[in-house]
């Protein structure tokens, strides 16, 4: 009986040592594991997905999830602690407190028209006048004699909030269409020769044309030097007074690291560190 007890104890010790050596749930042996939930801006989805993929390769023991529900929801989720990290594509407004935040990248809001539209440049004043209904025909800004179809994002969108703030038109916008994603705006402009819209630079393809603003093209270089006027921040947020978990802090550190610079650049935005 004594030998059986000794043998059982030895077996339990062997199992404990083996489990410890394997690092629990972390298969690469660096000891990092856990779950990190993210919630927020749809505009941040492309870059954050690339960052999540790269982080998983280094830390397979960490489970990352992201719900793309909009900037407002991202701010709320961080404030209430329902997500470990909130993500926004606009700065916080008055009354939106309760979070610590870091700007980790900057994105250009490209002003887009149909490829057949001859207008190549617009001033911020002209764009504001178009979106408030003061300018209604392309001939007023050097284009064809045709009514302008004004396409924008829905209220509460980070893109809409940033665009309206930059143009100084918040509360005065007149849209022909309000759509719920940047992709939908691009599609609407691509299928209407007389439409104008805006979307994240990283999402724009060859089916539309980007116009310069105040004579400045929307490029990574002009975002980095600050000369392109229609740009917005990509912000990550955590709840004030709550210490991030080890896995959450590791992911934040990764986003801000030199290792992430190329990943963020490949997603069409510019890292801020």
Secondary structure, 3 states (H helix, E strand, C coil): CHHHHHHHHHHHHHHHHHHHHHCCCCCCCCCCCEEEEEEECHHHHHHHHHHHHHHHHHCCCEEEEEEECCHHHHHHHHHHCCCCEEEECCCCCCCCCCEEEEEEEEEEEEEEECCCCCCCEECHHHHHHHHCCCCCEHHHHCCCCCECEEEEECCCCHHHHHHHHHHCCCCCCCCCEEECCHHHHHHHHHCCCCEEEEEEHHHCCCCCEEEEECCECCCHHHHHCCCCCCEEEEEEEEECCCCCCHHHHHHHHHHCCHHHHHHHHHCCCEECC
